Amino acid sequence: MSQPFTLPTFYVPHPARLNPHLERARTHSKAWARDMTMIEGSQVWDEHDFDSHDYALLCAYTHPDCGGDELDLVTDWYVWVFFFDDHFLQFYKRTGDLAGATAYLDRLPAFMPVAGGSTPEPTNSVERGLADLWARTVPAMSTAWRQRFATSTQHLLAESLWELHNINDKRVPNPVEYVEMRRKVGGAPWSADLVEYAVGAEVPAAVAATRPMRVLKDTFSDGVHLRNDIFSYQRETESEGEINNGVLVLEHFLGCGPQEAANSVNDLLTSRLQQFENTVVTELPPLFVEHGLDPAQCAAVLAYVKGLQDWQSGGHEWHLRSSRYMNSGAHGPSLGIGMPANRLRFASFTHVPHQTVGPSRLPDMTMPYQYTISPHLDAARRANVPWSRAMGFLDAVPGVTGAGLWNEETLKGFDFALCAAAINPGGTPDDLDVSTGWLTWGTYADDYFPAVFGRTRDMAGAKLFTERLAAFLPVEGTAMPPPVNAVEVGLADLWPRTIRAMSVADRHQFRQSIMDMTRSWLWELVNHIQHRIPDPVDYLEMRRLTFGSDLTMSLSRLTHGQALPPEVYQARPMRALDNAAADYCCLVNDIFSYQKEIEFEGELNNGVLVIQNFLDCNAPRAIAIANDLMTGRMRQFQYLVATELPLLCDSFALDAPARAALDRYVQELKDWMSGVLLWHQKTRRYTESELRWRLVGPPAPTGPTGLGTSAARLLDLVRR
């Protein structure tokens, strides 16, 4: 059977090595699989299947340094996880048995008791294998690791329903949704947790949830999964009827053939591996210092990093050799940089700032929801200017500009009250006044931060600035320090006015959304210090924070708070709903602000520029792709509302009031998206005339000098 595309040149920066205990693991794993009834009598594998897949070879390549006992156990885990995948395919994906799949998956967490205790009697090979493996593994690991590993395993198991929904509905996911969900159903976060066991070094609990460690696990996972998608494309699309494959996702999204899609997936794989490297070099050393890790803890993190690198290289080597995958023509040297890796790395660091791009031609943006405007809009507009003046938003900023970041006319042109009136149309006059204040404060802080710290690349000052803001967000009403700048003055005014009617839990969540936004600006500053256009996946995930998505989404529900049980808000469909809405609005902003950020501000953190850099295309093409991604996220939002939220209501047995609260939550997200789009269409913040006046200054006089318009334009460019 001919292959549907030629395998691309892969970026594999570390050589694969083979564990010397391979043959022992082969013998042991086959005996164990027979004991668990995974070979004969399983209706899934026969002995030929098991031998040809060679999971012991996978583990010997991905864990080259562990001892024989550890390799035996790790290999058993991989036999189990691949058996689960094929078992689920055979009995539930191919039959479309959603009810049976749900009942089957619901039983499995009981076989992973984090604190110990008895387990149910196994009824099939998957349960039997899980019970055996859990009991053999957890005695050597801490409670914190057990919890992480149990969570990763539950995601791997439970989110298989997402794949089944897509197959039943014949629905190809959009690229952002796919990458997010593939991490859960693909199992690489689970593999990353097993690396800690194999290398005998746990990640310290104090840093396990930090951004650098999360990015290392995510980039590792994306690399593993995207590589697997390329190698498994033929088997999955031609034999299994699978539609959850990254190559197929990009075929569908970009409207291209398999070869172009496979090359693009490989580029994304390369970018994620380079993000891994960048994180190790630039983010781990400060992490060690800030959290006060001792030498043994630092060594444990670095052993984990080395284990992840070994896994990437070994996993690639196994894909070249396993009969499970399409790998004809791929044998040969697997170590090397390759042209795609060189292009991506070079392009990420060599962007020339302040290029003249001119106004963008805006695409037709999908918006199925009609906005509504609050009747209190005019009052909020009138109140915003004197309030902003009192907060100091119209004052000069020492060391930055004598004229101030904003003046009264620019503030009026921004029209934050319109945005507040559209995202919270049913709010009281006080609600609208507070919402307008938050939008004004957030935008001013977003302008203040790069003006003060970006110009000088002052990372130490920026960190002190963001950490001081926490003192102006007391949950229990503790005293605040005297504010020393307009950002702190505004926060000190808004916070107590906002939290009066909030529960303590809601106050904590709202506080976290503010701190997440302001701390994310440090990530943007790091990219400027490195002069680096960010990786596309890292960009989209951080953009939700830099845009303040959680903060601005909260503005439509300040008075009634979180009206559903916390576990409902944390359920996968609800998080997916929030992320789809957030990405839509973030990309709206990136398209409208493209000229402002690229030409006038020299910005590197813009979604259109990220797409240009990644796909090596021009701005109009990148804008069109960004708009297509917005459309995909909007369609996902609609799909979730129509199909998954009703199932969520049933699974949580929500009563009528709770379902009404969920409907209200969805409506608030619709108002938020339509309101954000409306504001971008109406505000003067992104018009070229406003940008030239505010960021460049008034045009040079032409009368007395005798200069024509061309010369005046030249002076204008020099002034910039």
TAVENWO-V50094 format. One line per field, one symbol per residue. ss: DSSP state (H for helix, E for strand, L for the rest). phi: phi as a letter, one per 40 degrees, with the letter a starting at -180 (. if undefined). A space follows every 10 residues. Layout:
ss=???
phi=???
//
This chain:
ss=LLLLLLLLLL LELLLLLLLL LHHHHHHHHH HHHHHLLLLL LLLLLLHHHH HHHLHHHHHH HHLLLLLHHH HHHHHHHHHH HHHHHHHHHH HHHLLLLHHH HHHHHHHHHH HLLLLLLLLL LLLLHHHHHH HHHHHHHHHH LLHHHHHHHH HHHHHHHHLH HHHHHHHHHL LLLLHHHHHH HHHHHHLHHH HHHHHHHHHL LLLLLLLLLL HHHHHHHHHH HHHHHHHHHH HHHHHHHHHL LLLLLHHHHH HHHHLLLHHH HHHHHHHHHH HHHHHHHHHH HHLHHHHHHH LLLLHHHHHH HHHHHHHHHH HHHHHHHHHH HLLLLLLLLL LLLLLELHHH HHHHHHHHHL LLLLLLLLLL LLLLLLLLLL LLLLLLHHHH HHHHHHHHHH HLLLLLELLL ELLLLLLHHH HHHHLHHHHH HHHLLLLLHH HHHHHHHHHH HHHHHHHHHH HHHHLLLLHH HHHHHHHHHH HHLLLLLLLL LLLLLHHHHH HHHHHHHHHL LLLHHHHHHH HHHHHHHHHH HHHHHHHHHH LLLLLHHHHH HHHHHHLLHH HHHHHHHLLL LLLLLHHHHL LHHHHHHHHH HHHHHHHHHH HHLHHHHHHH LLLLLLHHHH HHHHHLLLHH HHHHHHHHHH HHHHHHHHHH HHHHHHHHHH HLLLLHHHHH HHHHHHHHHH HHHHHHHHHH HHLLLLLHHH HHHHHHLLLL LLLLLLLLHH HHHHHHHHHL
phi=.cccaccccc cbcbccbbcc cdcdcccccc ccccccfcbc gcgbbbccdc cccfcccdcc ccbcbccccc cdcccddcdc cccdcccccc cbcccgcccc ccccccccdc cbcccghcbc ccbacccccc ccccccccdc bccccdcccc cccccdcccc ccccdccccf bcccccdccc ccdcccgcdc ccccddcccg accddcbdcc ddcccccccd cccccccccc ccdcccccbb gcbcaccccc dcccgbcccc ccccccccdc cccccdcccd cbbcdccdcc cgccdccccc ccccdccccd cdcccccccc bcccbcacgc chcbcicgcd ccccccccbb cccgccbgcc ccccbcacbc cbbcccdccc cccccccccc cgcbccbdgb accgcbbccc ccccfccccc cccbccccdc dccccccccc ccccccccdc ccbcccfccc cccccccccd ccbccbgccc cccbaccccc ccccdccccd cccccccdcc dccccdcccc cccccdcccc fbcccccdcc cccdcccgdc ccccccbccb gccbddcccc cdcccccccc cccdcccdcc cccdcdcccc bgcbcacccc cdcccfbccd cccccdcccd ccccccdccc ccbccdccdc ccfccdcccc cccccccccc cccccccdcc cbcccbcccc ccccbbhccc cbcccgcccc ccccccccdc
//
